[in-house]
Amino acid sequence: MRLVLAPIVVAARRARGSNAVWENFEYFVVLAQDWRAAHPDGTYPPGVRRIALADELREADAQYAASLATT
């Protein structure tokens, strides 16, 4: 999990002189990280049918990734 906002949070906390800036967001991230670590495959009950989803973006994603590789 990338912490994209970390530099912004650090700067805001430094400017305010307090770790309380965005502390609820930080708490949410910690809870989410712990939940993902405890449930790496999710909590969907085994044996329950799943909805078939078409991956409509697979080809576009592959093309985009290929364009990045040639740059």
C-alpha positions as CSV (number, residue, x, y, z in Angstrom):
1,M,0.0,0.0,0.0
2,R,1.5,3.3,-1.1
3,L,1.1,6.2,1.3
4,V,0.8,8.9,-1.4
5,L,-0.3,11.6,1.0
6,A,2.5,11.0,3.5
7,P,4.7,13.9,2.4
8,I,1.7,16.3,2.6
9,V,0.7,15.0,6.1
10,V,4.3,15.4,7.3
11,A,4.5,19.0,6.1
12,A,1.1,19.9,7.6
13,R,2.1,18.3,10.9
14,R,5.4,20.2,10.9
15,A,3.7,23.5,10.1
16,R,1.2,23.0,12.9
17,G,3.6,21.4,15.3
18,S,1.2,18.6,16.0
19,N,0.7,15.0,15.1
20,A,-3.1,15.6,15.4
21,V,-3.3,16.9,11.8
22,W,-5.3,14.3,9.8
23,E,-5.0,11.8,12.6
24,N,-8.5,10.3,11.9
25,F,-7.3,9.5,8.3
26,E,-4.1,8.0,9.6
27,Y,-6.2,5.8,12.0
28,F,-8.4,4.7,9.1
29,V,-5.3,3.7,7.1
30,V,-3.8,1.7,10.1
31,L,-7.1,-0.1,10.5
32,A,-7.3,-0.9,6.8
33,Q,-3.7,-2.2,6.7
34,D,-4.4,-4.4,9.7
35,W,-7.6,-5.8,8.2
36,R,-5.9,-6.5,4.9
37,A,-3.1,-8.3,6.7
38,A,-5.6,-10.4,8.6
39,H,-7.8,-11.1,5.6
40,P,-5.5,-11.3,2.5
41,D,-8.2,-13.1,0.4
42,G,-11.1,-11.0,1.8
43,T,-14.0,-12.4,3.8
44,Y,-16.3,-13.6,1.0
45,P,-17.8,-16.9,2.2
46,P,-16.5,-20.0,0.4
47,G,-19.0,-21.8,-1.8
48,V,-21.1,-18.7,-2.4
49,R,-21.5,-17.9,-6.1
50,R,-19.7,-14.8,-7.4
51,I,-21.0,-12.3,-10.0
52,A,-19.1,-12.7,-13.3
53,L,-17.5,-9.4,-14.1
54,A,-16.1,-8.5,-17.5
55,D,-12.6,-7.0,-17.4
56,E,-13.4,-4.2,-20.0
57,L,-10.2,-2.3,-19.2
58,R,-7.7,-5.2,-19.6
59,E,-6.7,-4.4,-23.2
60,A,-6.5,-0.6,-22.6
61,D,-4.4,-1.2,-19.5
62,A,-2.1,-3.5,-21.4
63,Q,-1.7,-1.0,-24.2
64,Y,-0.9,1.8,-21.7
65,A,1.6,-0.4,-19.9
66,A,3.3,-1.2,-23.3
67,S,3.4,2.5,-24.1
68,L,5.2,3.2,-20.9
69,A,7.7,0.5,-21.5
70,T,8.8,2.0,-24.8
71,T,9.2,5.5,-23.5
